[in-house]
Amino acid sequence: MTIRSGLALALAVATFAGTVAPAAAQNSTVGGALIGGTAGALIGGAATGSAGGVAAGAIIGGTTGAIIGSQQDRNRAYYFWGNDGRCYLRQSNGAVVRVSRGNC
Protein backbone atom coordinates (compact mmCIF):
# COMPACT_ATOMS: atom_id res chain seq x y z
CA MET A 1 0.00 0.00 0.00
CA THR A 2 1.45 3.35 -0.96
CA ILE A 3 1.38 6.41 1.25
CA ARG A 4 -1.13 8.02 -1.08
CA SER A 5 -3.62 5.15 -0.92
CA GLY A 6 -3.07 4.84 2.84
CA LEU A 7 -3.94 8.50 3.29
CA ALA A 8 -7.04 8.10 1.13
CA LEU A 9 -8.09 5.06 3.14
CA ALA A 10 -7.61 6.89 6.45
CA LEU A 11 -9.65 9.84 5.18
CA ALA A 12 -12.42 7.53 3.96
CA VAL A 13 -12.53 5.69 7.30
CA ALA A 14 -12.76 9.00 9.17
CA THR A 15 -15.62 10.08 6.90
CA PHE A 16 -17.38 6.74 7.32
CA ALA A 17 -17.11 6.96 11.11
CA GLY A 18 -18.93 10.29 11.00
CA THR A 19 -21.86 8.85 9.05
CA VAL A 20 -22.54 5.84 11.25
CA ALA A 21 -24.94 7.71 13.57
CA PRO A 22 -27.13 10.05 11.47
CA ALA A 23 -29.27 12.67 13.19
CA ALA A 24 -32.73 11.61 14.29
CA ALA A 25 -34.32 13.98 11.78
CA GLN A 26 -32.76 12.10 8.88
CA ASN A 27 -34.63 9.21 7.40
CA SER A 28 -33.19 5.85 6.40
CA THR A 29 -32.87 6.91 2.77
CA VAL A 30 -30.32 9.61 3.59
CA GLY A 31 -28.45 7.41 6.04
CA GLY A 32 -28.37 4.53 3.57
CA ALA A 33 -27.04 6.79 0.82
CA LEU A 34 -24.29 8.17 3.07
CA ILE A 35 -23.17 4.83 4.40
CA GLY A 36 -23.49 3.10 1.01
CA GLY A 37 -21.60 5.86 -0.76
CA THR A 38 -18.78 5.81 1.75
CA ALA A 39 -18.51 2.03 1.68
CA GLY A 40 -18.65 2.04 -2.14
CA ALA A 41 -15.88 4.63 -2.32
CA LEU A 42 -13.71 2.53 -0.01
CA ILE A 43 -14.26 -0.62 -2.03
CA GLY A 44 -13.89 1.13 -5.40
CA GLY A 45 -10.67 2.81 -4.32
CA ALA A 46 -9.21 -0.37 -2.88
CA ALA A 47 -10.15 -2.43 -5.94
CA THR A 48 -8.87 -0.04 -8.61
CA GLY A 49 -6.43 2.26 -6.84
CA SER A 50 -7.67 5.21 -8.86
CA ALA A 51 -9.89 8.23 -8.36
CA GLY A 52 -12.24 6.90 -11.03
CA GLY A 53 -12.81 3.75 -9.00
CA VAL A 54 -13.54 5.81 -5.90
CA ALA A 55 -16.08 7.93 -7.80
CA ALA A 56 -17.78 4.95 -9.43
CA GLY A 57 -17.92 3.06 -6.13
CA ALA A 58 -19.40 6.09 -4.34
CA ILE A 59 -22.12 6.51 -6.98
CA ILE A 60 -23.05 2.84 -7.09
CA GLY A 61 -22.90 2.41 -3.29
CA GLY A 62 -24.84 5.62 -2.62
CA THR A 63 -27.61 4.66 -5.03
CA THR A 64 -27.87 1.16 -3.62
CA GLY A 65 -27.87 2.46 -0.04
CA ALA A 66 -30.61 4.98 -0.83
CA ILE A 67 -32.81 2.29 -2.39
CA ILE A 68 -32.39 -0.04 0.58
CA GLY A 69 -32.94 2.82 3.04
CA SER A 70 -36.15 3.93 1.33
CA GLN A 71 -37.55 0.43 1.64
CA GLN A 72 -36.76 0.44 5.36
CA ASP A 73 -38.64 3.72 5.75
CA ARG A 74 -41.79 2.23 4.30
CA ASN A 75 -41.68 -1.00 6.30
CA ARG A 76 -40.82 0.67 9.60
CA ALA A 77 -43.57 3.28 9.42
CA TYR A 78 -46.95 1.68 9.00
CA TYR A 79 -48.41 5.01 7.87
CA PHE A 80 -47.45 6.12 4.37
CA TRP A 81 -48.55 8.45 1.59
CA GLY A 82 -50.16 6.84 -1.43
CA ASN A 83 -49.65 8.02 -5.01
CA ASP A 84 -53.08 9.65 -4.84
CA GLY A 85 -51.99 12.02 -2.02
CA ARG A 86 -53.91 10.18 0.70
CA CYS A 87 -52.61 8.66 3.92
CA TYR A 88 -52.76 4.89 4.38
CA LEU A 89 -52.10 2.46 7.22
CA ARG A 90 -50.48 -0.92 6.63
CA GLN A 91 -51.92 -3.32 9.19
CA SER A 92 -50.12 -6.32 10.65
CA ASN A 93 -52.26 -8.74 8.62
CA GLY A 94 -51.15 -7.08 5.37
CA ALA A 95 -54.33 -5.09 4.75
CA VAL A 96 -54.01 -1.43 3.75
CA VAL A 97 -56.69 1.05 4.87
CA ARG A 98 -57.11 4.79 4.29
CA VAL A 99 -56.74 6.93 7.43
CA SER A 100 -56.74 10.61 8.39
CA ARG A 101 -53.97 12.79 6.86
CA GLY A 102 -52.88 13.78 10.36
CA ASN A 103 -51.38 10.33 10.88
CA CYS A 104 -48.84 10.74 8.07
N, C-alpha and C positions, 0 to 999 in steps of 0.2 A: 504494500500500500504506500503510495507516495504521500508526501506532506500535503500536497494540494487536495487529494481525495480524502485524506484524514481530516483536514480542516472542514471540508464540505460535509463530511459525515458528522462531525461534532456539531456543526451549525444546524444540520437537519435534526439531530437528536434533541438539541436544545429547543428548537421550534416545536417538535413533536411533543415534548414534555409540557409545553405551554398550552397545548390544545387538548390535553387529556381530560380536563375538567372544565367544560364550557359553562358559561353563565346560565342561571336558571331560566332566563328569558329566551334563550336560544332553543330552537326546536331540534329534533334529532336529524333533520335534513342538513342543517348548517354544521352540526357537530360531525356528522358522517362525512360531509364533504371535506372538512378540515382534516380530520384524521385520515381519511382515505387518500387525500391529496399528498399529505406529508409522507405516509407510508409508501405511496406510489413513487414519489420523488426519491426516497431512499432506495427502493428496489431498482428503479430505473437507472439511478446514478451508479449503484453498485454493479449492475449487470453490464452497462455499456461503458462507464467511465467517462462519459461526455455530458456536456450541458444539454444536448438534444435528448438524451435518455432521461435526464432529470425532468425536463419539461414534458416529455411524452408520458412518463410515469405519473407526474402530478396531475395531468389532465385526465388520464384514464382512471387513476385512483380516486380523484375528486368526484368524477361523474358517478363511478360505481358506489362510492360512499354516500353520495346524495340520494341515489335511488334507494339504497338499502335503508337509509335514515328516514326517507319519506314513507316507506312502508311501515316502519316502526311507529311513526306518528299516528297513522291511521288505526293500527291495531291496538295501540295503547289507549287512545282516547276513543271511547265508545260513541261519542257525539262527533259528527262530521258534517261538512257542507256538501250537499249534492250538486250536480251540474246544473240543476234548475234553480239554485240560489236558496234552497230550503234546508233546514236543519234536520238531521236524521239521527236516530239512536240505533246502534247495533246491539241487539240483545244477546245474552249468553247462549240461547238456543239457535242463533244464526239469523233470526228474523230481524228485519229492518223496518222501523216505524218512524213516521214523521212526528217531530216534537216542536215545541216553541223555539223561536230563534234565540231567545235568551240563554238557552243551554249551550249553544255553540260559542 
